[in-house]
């Protein structure tokens, strides 16, 4: 199985074809959507999109990790990560047979 990423360009092309906007305008819509998503995550720490899922900012504590190749221990600093929890509707759609 070949792993292929779904890019912003592909998303804007699909929007362009489906709605009829120009590719440039569709690209602006996609970029604005992601900027808005990031801005709200930074400000509110959580976003719930109905019938899709919830994005939530979580804090990870500092910990000791290990390089699997050299077995050398290293300190992994504390940081914030984004977690995604899909809605039940989203899960159901993914598990449907096409």
C-alpha positions in Angstrom: 0.0 0.0 0.0 1.4 3.4 -1.1 1.0 6.2 1.4 -0.1 9.4 -0.2 -0.8 12.7 1.6 -3.8 14.8 0.8 -2.4 18.3 0.2 -3.9 21.7 0.5 -3.6 22.1 -3.3 -5.7 18.9 -3.8 -8.3 20.2 -1.4 -8.5 23.6 -3.1 -8.8 21.9 -6.5 -11.7 19.7 -5.3 -13.4 22.8 -3.9 -12.8 24.6 -7.2 -14.3 21.8 -9.2 -17.3 21.1 -6.9 -18.4 24.7 -6.2 -17.0 26.4 -9.4 -14.7 28.9 -7.7 -11.4 29.8 -9.3 -8.4 27.8 -8.1 -6.9 30.9 -6.6 -10.1 31.8 -4.6 -10.4 28.1 -3.5 -6.8 28.2 -2.2 -7.6 31.4 -0.2 -10.6 29.7 1.3 -8.6 26.6 2.4 -5.8 28.8 3.8 -8.3 31.0 5.7 -10.0 27.9 7.1 -6.8 26.5 8.5 -5.6 29.9 9.9 -9.0 30.3 11.7 -8.7 26.8 13.1 -5.2 27.4 14.4 -6.2 30.8 15.8 -9.2 29.4 17.7 -7.1 26.4 19.0 -4.5 28.8 20.4 -7.2 31.1 22.0 -9.8 28.5 23.3 -7.8 25.3 23.5 -10.6 23.3 22.0 -12.7 23.2 18.8 -15.7 21.0 18.2 -16.9 20.6 14.6 -20.3 19.0 14.5 -20.4 15.6 12.7 -16.6 15.7 12.3 -14.8 15.7 15.7 -13.0 17.7 18.4 -9.5 19.2 18.3 -8.0 19.8 21.7 -4.7 21.3 22.9 -3.0 19.1 25.5 0.1 19.7 27.6 2.7 16.9 27.6 5.1 16.7 30.5 8.9 16.6 30.2 10.2 13.0 30.1 13.2 10.9 29.4 13.3 9.3 25.9 15.6 6.9 24.3 17.2 6.9 20.9 16.3 3.4 19.6 19.4 3.2 17.4 22.1 4.2 20.0 20.1 3.4 23.1 21.2 6.8 24.4 18.8 8.6 26.8 17.7 12.1 26.0 15.4 14.6 27.8 12.3 15.4 25.8 11.0 18.9 26.8 7.5 19.6 27.8 5.3 20.8 24.9 1.7 21.3 23.7 0.2 18.9 21.2 -3.1 18.8 19.3 -5.3 15.8 19.9 -8.2 14.8 17.5 -11.2 12.8 18.6 -13.5 11.9 15.8 -17.3 12.0 16.2 -19.4 8.9 16.1 -20.8 10.0 12.7 -17.3 10.4 11.4 -16.3 6.9 12.6 -19.4 5.4 11.1 -18.7 7.0 7.7 -15.2 5.7 7.7 -16.3 2.1 8.5 -19.0 2.0 5.7 -18.2 -0.2 2.8 -18.0 1.5 -0.6 
